[in-house]
Amino acid sequence: ELEFYLIDFKKGVEFKTYASIGNRNEGLPHARIIAIESEPEFGISCLRKAIDEYNKRGELFREHNCTNIEDYRTKTKARLPRILIIIDEFQMFFAEDGPLSDQAKQFLELLARQGRVFGIHLFLGSQTLGSRRDLPKSMFDQIQLRIAMSCSDEDSESVIGDKSAHTLLKRQGEAMYNDAAGLKDGNTRFQVAWQTEEERKNII
């Protein structure tokens, strides 16, 4: 029902736990891609694979006269898992201007705008967005659901529409949830779930 594409621009420290290493039967069986030594070039190749899947699903939907993934699965009874693309420190795609940055913008914008219909979803993580000047506005506007943890005034205003909202977060793991595309009235404070390393390994 679900496949992961995990892309890590922190030298693999976040997602290495989920990868099968050597001959050991570990890792997440539903993770199709785990990029634990990500350079922008490899990240682009992962996005290109997602775009290939997007195009393939488009052809399937046209063939069966379907408008979205739910429609396709209902009509065909075929297995078609949702795909969740998780990119940690995604702003590294835009660290330098050039063809790679342009291609990343093109791919991410397409997936943010139309991916949901085909069951392809983005989860973009970053410690800071700065001014967002390098991110396509049309892409950012498509991100309806946003979560902000402890951050700067600038990031708080950029992500959840309130530069002081993050000051309400007092405990470790508290965050602000917004499902209104960053409109201030959509903010709700909540507590993030947390697992020890041992608990996480046992679940995997």
Z-matrix of the N, CA and C atoms (Angstrom, degrees):
N
C 1 1.453
C 2 1.522 1 113.29
N 3 1.321 2 116.91 1 -16.59
C 4 1.471 3 120.24 2 -175.50
C 5 1.515 4 110.15 3 -149.11
N 6 1.323 5 115.76 4 135.57
C 7 1.461 6 121.69 5 173.46
C 8 1.520 7 108.75 6 -126.34
N 9 1.331 8 115.82 7 142.06
C 10 1.460 9 121.74 8 179.69
C 11 1.523 10 111.10 9 -105.69
N 12 1.341 11 115.17 10 140.05
C 13 1.460 12 122.24 11 162.26
C 14 1.535 13 104.58 12 -115.19
N 15 1.316 14 117.70 13 112.46
C 16 1.465 15 121.67 14 -176.23
C 17 1.530 16 109.43 15 -109.70
N 18 1.308 17 115.99 16 119.00
C 19 1.472 18 121.96 17 -178.42
C 20 1.520 19 107.90 18 -122.06
N 21 1.325 20 116.34 19 122.01
C 22 1.460 21 121.65 20 -171.99
C 23 1.520 22 109.95 21 -122.15
N 24 1.328 23 116.71 22 118.59
C 25 1.457 24 120.85 23 176.58
C 26 1.531 25 111.86 24 -99.52
N 27 1.342 26 116.31 25 22.82
C 28 1.471 27 120.44 26 175.18
C 29 1.523 28 110.37 27 -110.44
N 30 1.317 29 116.79 28 36.59
C 31 1.464 30 121.98 29 179.01
C 32 1.528 31 112.14 30 60.90
N 33 1.329 32 116.86 31 28.44
C 34 1.460 33 120.76 32 173.06
C 35 1.510 34 115.75 33 84.94
N 36 1.319 35 119.04 34 2.32
C 37 1.465 36 119.08 35 -173.51
C 38 1.527 37 112.83 36 -69.85
N 39 1.330 38 118.38 37 -28.84
C 40 1.462 39 120.38 38 -176.93
C 41 1.528 40 112.59 39 -82.66
N 42 1.311 41 118.48 40 -38.99
C 43 1.459 42 121.11 41 -169.82
C 44 1.526 43 114.03 42 -107.02
N 45 1.333 44 117.81 43 -2.74
C 46 1.466 45 120.13 44 -177.27
C 47 1.523 46 111.62 45 -59.53
N 48 1.333 47 116.59 46 -33.25
C 49 1.465 48 121.86 47 179.48
C 50 1.525 49 111.97 48 -57.12
N 51 1.322 50 116.79 49 -30.35
C 52 1.461 51 120.78 50 -173.09
C 53 1.525 52 113.34 51 -91.15
N 54 1.321 53 117.35 52 -2.15
C 55 1.465 54 121.17 53 -176.72
C 56 1.520 55 110.94 54 -93.68
N 57 1.324 56 115.89 55 146.80
C 58 1.456 57 121.12 56 170.55
C 59 1.520 58 107.43 57 -79.08
N 60 1.336 59 116.14 58 126.52
C 61 1.463 60 120.55 59 -176.73
C 62 1.521 61 108.82 60 -114.81
N 63 1.339 62 116.54 61 126.11
C 64 1.453 63 120.49 62 -178.78
C 65 1.512 64 111.14 63 64.37
N 66 1.334 65 115.76 64 -137.33
C 67 1.463 66 120.86 65 -178.69
C 68 1.522 67 112.87 66 -98.49
N 69 1.338 68 117.02 67 4.74
C 70 1.455 69 119.66 68 -179.06
C 71 1.528 70 110.11 69 -73.10
N 72 1.322 71 115.47 70 138.13
C 73 1.463 72 120.86 71 -179.16
C 74 1.524 73 109.03 72 -85.15
N 75 1.319 74 115.63 73 70.19
C 76 1.449 75 121.68 74 -179.91
C 77 1.522 76 108.30 75 -125.77
N 78 1.319 77 115.25 76 178.79
C 79 1.455 78 119.11 77 179.05
C 80 1.515 79 111.78 78 92.95
N 81 1.318 80 115.99 79 175.36
C 82 1.461 81 121.84 80 -179.07
C 83 1.524 82 109.74 81 -89.47
N 84 1.339 83 118.07 82 121.32
C 85 1.469 84 119.65 83 -178.15
C 86 1.523 85 113.12 84 -67.22
N 87 1.336 86 117.41 85 -20.93
C 88 1.467 87 120.15 86 -177.62
C 89 1.524 88 112.17 87 -98.68
N 90 1.332 89 117.64 88 11.50
C 91 1.465 90 120.91 89 175.37
C 92 1.522 91 108.58 90 -90.98
N 93 1.312 92 116.83 91 105.96
C 94 1.471 93 120.76 92 -177.65
C 95 1.514 94 111.25 93 -73.86
N 96 1.343 95 116.66 94 -36.69
C 97 1.458 96 121.20 95 179.91
C 98 1.522 97 108.30 96 -133.29
N 99 1.333 98 116.14 97 128.49
C 100 1.461 99 120.62 98 171.20
C 101 1.521 100 106.95 99 -129.29
N 102 1.316 101 115.37 100 103.11
C 103 1.469 102 121.40 101 -178.16
C 104 1.521 103 107.48 102 -94.30
N 105 1.344 104 116.51 103 97.50
C 106 1.461 105 119.78 104 -174.48
C 107 1.520 106 112.85 105 -100.64
N 108 1.302 107 117.87 106 -1.65
C 109 1.472 108 121.05 107 175.29
C 110 1.523 109 107.88 108 -130.51
N 111 1.325 110 115.82 109 53.40
C 112 1.457 111 120.07 110 -164.84
C 113 1.522 112 113.68 111 -74.98
N 114 1.300 113 114.63 112 121.90
C 115 1.450 114 123.57 113 161.44
C 116 1.525 115 105.90 114 -99.38
N 117 1.334 116 117.84 115 156.41
C 118 1.470 117 118.82 116 179.11
C 119 1.528 118 113.36 117 -51.82
N 120 1.341 119 117.20 118 -37.19
C 121 1.466 120 120.16 119 -179.17
C 122 1.531 121 111.19 120 -60.83
N 123 1.336 122 116.00 121 -42.13
C 124 1.461 123 118.61 122 -179.81
C 125 1.517 124 110.43 123 -71.22
N 126 1.337 125 116.44 124 -36.51
C 127 1.457 126 119.68 125 175.82
C 128 1.522 127 111.55 126 -59.39
N 129 1.337 128 115.98 127 -40.91
C 130 1.464 129 120.33 128 177.67
C 131 1.521 130 110.89 129 -62.68
N 132 1.322 131 117.36 130 -40.20
C 133 1.467 132 119.82 131 -179.92
C 134 1.524 133 110.55 132 -64.84
N 135 1.342 134 117.99 133 -33.67
C 136 1.465 135 121.62 134 176.16
C 137 1.527 136 110.34 135 -66.87
N 138 1.330 137 116.24 136 -43.32
C 139 1.467 138 119.83 137 177.65
C 140 1.520 139 110.93 138 -64.34
N 141 1.322 140 116.43 139 -37.47
C 142 1.468 141 119.76 140 179.01
C 143 1.527 142 110.19 141 -62.96
N 144 1.325 143 116.50 142 -37.67
C 145 1.469 144 120.50 143 177.10
C 146 1.532 145 110.23 144 -63.59
N 147 1.329 146 116.05 145 -38.80
C 148 1.465 147 119.95 146 177.19
C 149 1.526 148 111.00 147 -65.80
N 150 1.334 149 117.01 148 -38.93
C 151 1.463 150 120.55 149 177.68
C 152 1.520 151 110.38 150 -65.60
N 153 1.341 152 117.59 151 -38.63
C 154 1.467 153 120.76 152 176.23
C 155 1.525 154 110.12 153 -59.75
N 156 1.333 155 116.74 154 -41.83
C 157 1.466 156 120.90 155 178.85
C 158 1.528 157 110.40 156 -67.09
N 159 1.324 158 116.06 157 -38.27
C 160 1.468 159 121.84 158 176.44
C 161 1.539 160 109.70 159 -58.56
N 162 1.322 161 117.57 160 -47.46
C 163 1.468 162 121.99 161 179.87
C 164 1.526 163 111.62 162 -65.49
N 165 1.333 164 116.04 163 -39.75
C 166 1.465 165 120.82 164 179.07
C 167 1.528 166 110.46 165 -62.81
N 168 1.328 167 116.25 166 -42.63
C 169 1.456 168 119.79 167 -179.92
C 170 1.527 169 111.05 168 -69.17
N 171 1.325 170 116.44 169 -33.97
C 172 1.453 171 119.63 170 175.72
C 173 1.520 172 111.90 171 -59.31
N 174 1.334 173 115.88 172 -41.62
C 175 1.461 174 120.39 173 178.06
C 176 1.533 175 111.15 174 -66.18
N 177 1.337 176 116.20 175 -41.22
C 178 1.467 177 120.10 176 177.90
C 179 1.526 178 111.53 177 -61.01
N 180 1.318 179 115.84 178 -43.38
C 181 1.467 180 119.89 179 -178.03
C 182 1.524 181 110.78 180 -65.98
N 183 1.338 182 116.42 181 -40.33
C 184 1.467 183 119.10 182 177.76
C 185 1.534 184 111.05 183 -65.06
N 186 1.319 185 115.39 184 -40.43
C 187 1.470 186 120.37 185 -179.34
C 188 1.530 187 111.36 186 -61.30
N 189 1.331 188 116.22 187 -36.75
C 190 1.473 189 120.30 188 -176.64
C 191 1.533 190 112.25 189 -104.58
N 192 1.319 191 115.93 190 10.87
C 193 1.471 192 121.54 191 177.78
C 194 1.538 193 111.49 192 54.43
N 195 1.344 194 115.51 193 51.42
C 196 1.462 195 121.57 194 -178.78
C 197 1.528 196 109.82 195 -112.83
N 198 1.319 197 115.67 196 150.43
C 199 1.462 198 120.19 197 -177.53
C 200 1.524 199 113.33 198 -102.40
N 201 1.336 200 117.73 199 -19.83
C 202 1.456 201 120.65 200 179.91
C 203 1.528 202 109.65 201 -159.15
N 204 1.327 203 116.36 202 178.12
C 205 1.466 204 120.37 203 -174.52
C 206 1.529 205 111.99 204 -66.02
N 207 1.336 206 117.32 205 -37.26
C 208 1.462 207 119.33 206 178.87
C 209 1.527 208 110.52 207 -63.67
N 210 1.334 209 115.90 208 -42.28
C 211 1.464 210 121.53 209 178.50
C 212 1.523 211 110.47 210 -61.41
N 213 1.325 212 116.80 211 -44.62
C 214 1.468 213 121.42 212 -179.17
C 215 1.522 214 111.12 213 -62.36
N 216 1.334 215 116.44 214 -46.43
C 217 1.465 216 119.85 215 -176.87
C 218 1.525 217 110.89 216 -68.00
N 219 1.319 218 117.82 217 -34.72
C 220 1.460 219 121.35 218 178.89
C 221 1.529 220 110.88 219 -67.65
N 222 1.335 221 115.93 220 -44.69
C 223 1.468 222 120.38 221 -175.96
C 224 1.522 223 112.28 222 -73.29
N 225 1.333 224 117.38 223 -40.85
C 226 1.468 225 120.19 224 -171.57
C 227 1.528 226 113.41 225 -98.32
N 228 1.335 227 117.13 226 -20.01
C 229 1.474 228 122.21 227 -173.69
C 230 1.530 229 111.62 228 59.74
N 231 1.325 230 116.53 229 17.74
C 232 1.462 231 121.22 230 -178.24
C 233 1.523 232 110.73 231 -85.71
N 234 1.306 233 115.82 232 153.50
C 235 1.455 234 120.83 233 176.16
C 236 1.518 235 108.65 234 -76.07
N 237 1.316 236 116.30 235 124.17
C 238 1.458 237 121.49 236 175.54
C 239 1.531 238 107.33 237 -147.90
N 240 1.327 239 116.57 238 89.91
C 241 1.474 240 119.23 239 -174.20
C 242 1.521 241 112.15 240 -68.89
N 243 1.313 242 115.29 241 151.94
C 244 1.452 243 119.91 242 168.76
C 245 1.525 244 108.37 243 -70.34
N 246 1.318 245 115.44 244 151.66
C 247 1.463 246 122.14 245 177.93
C 248 1.519 247 108.48 246 -117.50
N 249 1.312 248 116.12 247 128.44
C 250 1.457 249 121.57 248 176.02
C 251 1.525 250 108.33 249 -114.17
N 252 1.330 251 115.49 250 114.90
C 253 1.466 252 121.74 251 178.92
C 254 1.527 253 107.64 252 -96.19
N 255 1.325 254 116.47 253 113.10
C 256 1.458 255 121.87 254 -178.87
C 257 1.522 256 108.59 255 -108.53
N 258 1.324 257 116.30 256 119.13
C 259 1.464 258 121.07 257 -178.00
C 260 1.522 259 108.67 258 -120.31
N 261 1.328 260 115.78 259 114.08
C 262 1.458 261 120.39 260 178.66
C 263 1.526 262 109.36 261 -89.98
N 264 1.325 263 116.16 262 132.76
C 265 1.471 264 122.73 263 -174.62
C 266 1.534 265 110.74 264 58.25
N 267 1.325 266 114.36 265 49.00
C 268 1.469 267 120.16 266 -174.88
C 269 1.521 268 113.00 267 -61.73
N 270 1.349 269 117.56 268 -22.09
C 271 1.466 270 119.99 269 -178.37
C 272 1.519 271 112.20 270 -65.20
N 273 1.359 272 117.16 271 -12.56
C 274 1.466 273 120.06 272 177.24
C 275 1.525 274 111.65 273 -64.24
N 276 1.341 275 116.72 274 -22.58
C 277 1.464 276 119.61 275 173.77
C 278 1.528 277 111.03 276 -58.58
N 279 1.331 278 115.85 277 -27.37
C 280 1.462 279 120.52 278 -172.34
C 281 1.528 280 112.59 279 -112.01
N 282 1.340 281 115.43 280 18.94
C 283 1.465 282 119.62 281 -177.77
C 284 1.521 283 111.62 282 -64.83
N 285 1.326 284 116.98 283 -31.96
C 286 1.463 285 121.24 284 -179.90
C 287 1.522 286 109.02 285 -132.75
N 288 1.317 287 116.25 286 139.19
C 289 1.460 288 120.50 287 175.11
C 290 1.519 289 109.77 288 -69.68
N 291 1.319 290 116.04 289 147.69
C 292 1.451 291 119.98 290 178.04
C 293 1.512 292 111.18 291 149.59
N 294 1.343 293 117.14 292 -173.34
C 295 1.468 294 121.48 293 -176.39
C 296 1.520 295 113.61 294 -59.16
N 297 1.351 296 117.47 295 -37.95
C 298 1.458 297 119.67 296 -179.23
C 299 1.529 298 111.20 297 -65.26
N 300 1.327 299 115.88 298 -44.29
C 301 1.455 300 120.53 299 178.23
C 302 1.521 301 111.11 300 -62.25
N 303 1.328 302 116.18 301 -42.95
C 304 1.467 303 120.72 302 179.41
C 305 1.522 304 111.29 303 -62.44
N 306 1.336 305 115.78 304 -41.52
C 307 1.459 306 119.85 305 -179.03
C 308 1.528 307 111.02 306 -68.65
N 309 1.340 308 116.71 307 -39.92
C 310 1.464 309 120.69 308 177.69
C 311 1.525 310 110.21 309 -60.78
N 312 1.338 311 117.16 310 -43.62
C 313 1.457 312 120.95 311 177.73
C 314 1.524 313 111.10 312 -59.44
N 315 1.310 314 115.96 313 -44.46
C 316 1.469 315 121.06 314 -178.31
C 317 1.537 316 110.31 315 -62.50
N 318 1.332 317 116.63 316 -48.25
C 319 1.464 318 120.71 317 -177.14
C 320 1.530 319 111.46 318 -66.51
N 321 1.345 320 116.89 319 -47.57
C 322 1.457 321 120.62 320 -176.96
C 323 1.528 322 111.60 321 -66.14
N 324 1.321 323 115.84 322 -38.05
C 325 1.459 324 119.38 323 178.99
C 326 1.523 325 111.06 324 -64.03
N 327 1.332 326 116.86 325 -42.64
C 328 1.464 327 120.86 326 178.75
C 329 1.524 328 111.02 327 -63.49
N 330 1.330 329 116.89 328 -45.32
C 331 1.462 330 120.38 329 -178.34
C 332 1.526 331 111.48 330 -68.03
N 333 1.339 332 116.58 331 -37.48
C 334 1.467 333 119.96 332 178.80
C 335 1.526 334 111.10 333 -67.17
N 336 1.329 335 116.30 334 -35.75
C 337 1.458 336 121.12 335 -174.98
C 338 1.531 337 112.47 336 -81.47
N 339 1.348 338 116.48 337 -39.80
C 340 1.469 339 119.37 338 -170.76
C 341 1.525 340 114.84 339 -125.86
N 342 1.315 341 117.36 340 -7.97
C 343 1.465 342 119.82 341 -174.28
C 344 1.517 343 114.53 342 -61.85
N 345 1.339 344 117.78 343 -36.51
C 346 1.467 345 121.07 344 -175.11
C 347 1.526 346 112.19 345 -57.43
N 348 1.320 347 116.44 346 -39.04
C 349 1.474 348 120.61 347 -179.48
C 350 1.523 349 110.45 348 -57.38
N 351 1.342 350 116.32 349 -34.13
C 352 1.463 351 121.84 350 -176.41
C 353 1.528 352 112.02 351 -98.03
N 354 1.330 353 116.69 352 9.50
C 355 1.459 354 119.80 353 178.08
C 356 1.512 355 113.35 354 78.09
N 357 1.331 356 117.99 355 25.12
C 358 1.466 357 122.42 356 178.75
C 359 1.524 358 108.14 357 -116.38
N 360 1.322 359 116.34 358 120.33
C 361 1.459 360 121.92 359 -171.28
C 362 1.525 361 110.67 360 -124.51
N 363 1.320 362 115.85 361 149.81
C 364 1.466 363 122.39 362 -179.77
C 365 1.523 364 110.45 363 -110.75
N 366 1.326 365 115.16 364 138.41
C 367 1.466 366 121.76 365 169.07
C 368 1.523 367 105.79 366 -126.97
N 369 1.324 368 116.86 367 109.06
C 370 1.461 369 121.94 368 -174.84
C 371 1.513 370 109.93 369 -108.07
N 372 1.325 371 117.06 370 121.00
C 373 1.456 372 121.87 371 -178.86
C 374 1.517 373 111.39 372 -113.45
N 375 1.340 374 115.17 373 145.81
C 376 1.466 375 120.03 374 179.92
C 377 1.521 376 109.35 375 -158.52
N 378 1.323 377 116.56 376 144.07
C 379 1.460 378 119.62 377 174.04
C 380 1.522 379 110.82 378 -76.53
N 381 1.323 380 116.09 379 -27.87
C 382 1.466 381 119.39 380 176.52
C 383 1.518 382 109.73 381 -156.23
N 384 1.320 383 115.85 382 143.11
C 385 1.464 384 120.95 383 176.94
C 386 1.519 385 111.93 384 -104.04
N 387 1.330 386 117.22 385 -11.22
C 388 1.456 387 118.99 386 -176.71
C 389 1.510 388 109.86 387 60.22
N 390 1.320 389 115.93 388 -132.09
C 391 1.468 390 120.07 389 -177.49
C 392 1.530 391 112.77 390 -90.76
N 393 1.342 392 117.82 391 -2.84
C 394 1.467 393 122.64 392 -176.19
C 395 1.523 394 112.66 393 61.10
N 396 1.315 395 117.91 394 15.50
C 397 1.465 396 118.48 395 -174.11
C 398 1.526 397 112.26 396 -65.68
N 399 1.341 398 116.98 397 -22.37
C 400 1.453 399 119.39 398 -178.48
C 401 1.529 400 113.06 399 -90.35
N 402 1.335 401 117.06 400 -7.77
C 403 1.456 402 119.92 401 -176.71
C 404 1.520 403 110.38 402 -93.87
N 405 1.328 404 116.90 403 137.98
C 406 1.470 405 118.82 404 178.65
C 407 1.530 406 110.34 405 -62.14
N 408 1.322 407 116.86 406 124.70
C 409 1.474 408 120.27 407 -178.93
C 410 1.518 409 110.77 408 -60.35
N 411 1.331 410 116.40 409 -38.42
C 412 1.458 411 119.70 410 -179.18
C 413 1.523 412 111.04 411 -63.33
N 414 1.350 413 116.93 412 -32.16
C 415 1.457 414 120.43 413 176.98
C 416 1.519 415 110.15 414 -71.58
N 417 1.325 416 116.55 415 -47.62
C 418 1.460 417 120.86 416 -176.81
C 419 1.528 418 110.79 417 -63.02
N 420 1.318 419 117.00 418 -36.33
C 421 1.469 420 120.97 419 -179.71
C 422 1.527 421 111.91 420 -65.80
N 423 1.339 422 116.77 421 -23.45
C 424 1.467 423 120.39 422 -179.84
C 425 1.524 424 112.34 423 -77.80
N 426 1.326 425 117.56 424 -13.69
C 427 1.460 426 121.07 425 -175.99
C 428 1.521 427 108.59 426 -85.52
N 429 1.320 428 115.66 427 97.07
C 430 1.461 429 121.74 428 -175.34
C 431 1.527 430 112.27 429 -76.97
N 432 1.313 431 116.22 430 -38.30
C 433 1.456 432 120.66 431 -175.20
C 434 1.525 433 109.18 432 -101.39
N 435 1.337 434 116.27 433 124.53
C 436 1.464 435 121.23 434 -176.07
C 437 1.522 436 110.12 435 -134.99
N 438 1.305 437 115.71 436 146.20
C 439 1.462 438 121.67 437 177.42
C 440 1.519 439 108.35 438 -131.32
N 441 1.321 440 116.23 439 129.38
C 442 1.460 441 121.20 440 177.33
C 443 1.518 442 109.22 441 -121.21
N 444 1.322 443 115.49 442 129.20
C 445 1.459 444 120.76 443 172.26
C 446 1.526 445 106.94 444 -101.96
N 447 1.316 446 117.41 445 -156.96
C 448 1.458 447 120.27 446 179.73
C 449 1.525 448 109.31 447 -58.99
N 450 1.322 449 117.34 448 127.25
C 451 1.461 450 120.89 449 -174.82
C 452 1.524 451 109.49 450 -158.78
N 453 1.317 452 115.66 451 -178.49
C 454 1.458 453 120.99 452 178.82
C 455 1.525 454 110.63 453 -78.86
N 456 1.340 455 116.17 454 164.43
C 457 1.469 456 120.40 455 175.03
C 458 1.524 457 110.33 456 -57.51
N 459 1.325 458 116.08 457 -42.09
C 460 1.463 459 121.32 458 -176.95
C 461 1.527 460 111.06 459 -62.14
N 462 1.349 461 116.59 460 -46.83
C 463 1.461 462 119.68 461 179.69
C 464 1.521 463 111.23 462 -66.86
N 465 1.326 464 116.58 463 -39.39
C 466 1.468 465 120.47 464 179.52
C 467 1.529 466 110.64 465 -59.58
N 468 1.314 467 116.80 466 -45.57
C 469 1.461 468 120.37 467 179.49
C 470 1.519 469 111.26 468 -67.48
N 471 1.333 470 116.41 469 -39.36
C 472 1.457 471 121.26 470 -177.74
C 473 1.525 472 111.99 471 -66.39
N 474 1.332 473 116.71 472 -40.02
C 475 1.462 474 120.70 473 -172.87
C 476 1.527 475 112.30 474 -89.70
N 477 1.357 476 117.34 475 -44.22
C 478 1.467 477 119.34 476 -173.53
C 479 1.534 478 113.03 477 -123.11
N 480 1.336 479 116.33 478 14.82
C 481 1.457 480 120.61 479 169.22
C 482 1.514 481 116.25 480 73.10
N 483 1.324 482 117.64 481 13.84
C 484 1.471 483 120.37 482 -177.69
C 485 1.519 484 108.09 483 -148.36
N 486 1.321 485 116.60 484 110.55
C 487 1.472 486 119.12 485 -174.09
C 488 1.515 487 113.38 486 -71.26
N 489 1.324 488 118.13 487 -14.33
C 490 1.466 489 119.95 488 -179.51
C 491 1.527 490 112.89 489 -107.05
N 492 1.332 491 118.19 490 -2.40
C 493 1.472 492 120.65 491 -175.60
C 494 1.525 493 111.49 492 -59.91
N 495 1.320 494 116.26 493 -36.60
C 496 1.467 495 118.96 494 -176.55
C 497 1.529 496 112.09 495 -66.09
N 498 1.335 497 117.84 496 -19.70
C 499 1.467 498 120.23 497 179.77
C 500 1.528 499 111.86 498 -71.76
N 501 1.344 500 117.56 499 -13.14
C 502 1.464 501 121.67 500 177.21
C 503 1.525 502 111.65 501 -79.03
N 504 1.324 503 116.46 502 -11.82
C 505 1.468 504 120.48 503 -176.88
C 506 1.522 505 109.01 504 -85.62
N 507 1.320 506 116.60 505 112.29
C 508 1.462 507 121.39 506 -173.02
C 509 1.521 508 113.61 507 -107.56
N 510 1.337 509 117.43 508 -30.16
C 511 1.467 510 120.45 509 -175.29
C 512 1.522 511 111.06 510 -102.37
N 513 1.321 512 116.21 511 154.82
C 514 1.453 513 120.27 512 173.86
C 515 1.524 514 109.40 513 -60.93
N 516 1.320 515 116.87 514 131.97
C 517 1.458 516 120.40 515 179.22
C 518 1.512 517 114.87 516 87.13
N 519 1.329 518 118.11 517 -1.31
C 520 1.462 519 119.33 518 172.77
C 521 1.522 520 109.13 519 -75.62
N 522 1.321 521 115.94 520 150.18
C 523 1.458 522 120.18 521 -179.53
C 524 1.522 523 109.91 522 -152.26
N 525 1.312 524 115.15 523 167.20
C 526 1.461 525 122.12 524 176.72
C 527 1.528 526 108.06 525 -110.82
N 528 1.330 527 115.22 526 124.77
C 529 1.464 528 122.85 527 -179.17
C 530 1.524 529 108.65 528 -102.10
N 531 1.333 530 115.98 529 135.14
C 532 1.459 531 120.50 530 179.42
C 533 1.525 532 108.61 531 -138.97
N 534 1.336 533 116.66 532 121.15
C 535 1.471 534 120.18 533 178.91
C 536 1.523 535 111.21 534 -114.29
N 537 1.347 536 115.26 535 26.11
C 538 1.468 537 120.38 536 -177.61
C 539 1.524 538 110.93 537 -122.91
N 540 1.343 539 115.84 538 35.95
C 541 1.464 540 121.60 539 177.46
C 542 1.529 541 112.61 540 56.43
N 543 1.344 542 115.91 541 31.61
C 544 1.457 543 119.63 542 175.45
C 545 1.508 544 115.72 543 91.61
N 546 1.327 545 118.55 544 2.15
C 547 1.463 546 119.92 545 175.57
C 548 1.527 547 109.37 546 -68.08
N 549 1.309 548 115.40 547 137.30
C 550 1.468 549 121.28 548 -173.08
C 551 1.522 550 112.71 549 -55.51
N 552 1.329 551 117.48 550 -38.40
C 553 1.465 552 120.74 551 -176.61
C 554 1.529 553 112.87 552 -68.56
N 555 1.326 554 116.96 553 -11.34
C 556 1.468 555 120.05 554 -178.88
C 557 1.512 556 114.50 555 -88.99
N 558 1.337 557 118.26 556 6.06
C 559 1.461 558 121.17 557 -174.88
C 560 1.529 559 112.54 558 -83.27
N 561 1.333 560 115.02 559 134.24
C 562 1.462 561 122.95 560 175.07
C 563 1.523 562 108.90 561 -138.05
N 564 1.311 563 116.12 562 130.95
C 565 1.470 564 119.79 563 -179.93
C 566 1.533 565 109.33 564 -82.37
N 567 1.331 566 116.85 565 140.79
C 568 1.472 567 120.10 566 178.29
C 569 1.525 568 109.45 567 -151.27
N 570 1.325 569 115.33 568 172.07
C 571 1.459 570 122.24 569 -179.24
C 572 1.523 571 109.24 570 -108.60
N 573 1.314 572 116.36 571 126.72
C 574 1.463 573 121.55 572 178.89
C 575 1.528 574 109.60 573 -74.60
N 576 1.336 575 116.53 574 139.17
C 577 1.465 576 120.72 575 174.47
C 578 1.529 577 109.61 576 -69.48
N 579 1.327 578 116.32 577 153.41
C 580 1.463 579 119.86 578 -177.49
C 581 1.514 580 109.61 579 -144.08
N 582 1.331 581 116.19 580 140.97
C 583 1.457 582 121.48 581 176.64
C 584 1.519 583 109.50 582 -124.64
N 585 1.322 584 115.38 583 148.98
C 586 1.460 585 118.87 584 170.88
C 587 1.523 586 108.55 585 -73.39
N 588 1.305 587 116.67 586 162.47
C 589 1.466 588 121.21 587 177.79
C 590 1.526 589 110.45 588 -58.77
N 591 1.339 590 116.64 589 -39.53
C 592 1.465 591 120.69 590 -179.04
C 593 1.528 592 111.16 591 -66.08
N 594 1.325 593 117.74 592 -42.02
C 595 1.466 594 121.23 593 177.70
C 596 1.524 595 110.93 594 -61.68
N 597 1.316 596 116.30 595 -41.84
C 598 1.459 597 120.43 596 -178.93
C 599 1.527 598 110.71 597 -64.73
N 600 1.338 599 117.35 598 -43.65
C 601 1.458 600 120.85 599 179.16
C 602 1.519 601 111.26 600 -62.86
N 603 1.341 602 117.13 601 -40.13
C 604 1.460 603 120.39 602 179.96
C 605 1.522 604 111.28 603 -64.51
N 606 1.340 605 117.27 604 -39.10
C 607 1.467 606 120.47 605 179.19
C 608 1.527 607 110.81 606 -66.70
N 609 1.340 608 116.22 607 -43.31
C 610 1.473 609 120.14 608 178.95
C 611 1.535 610 109.98 609 -63.63
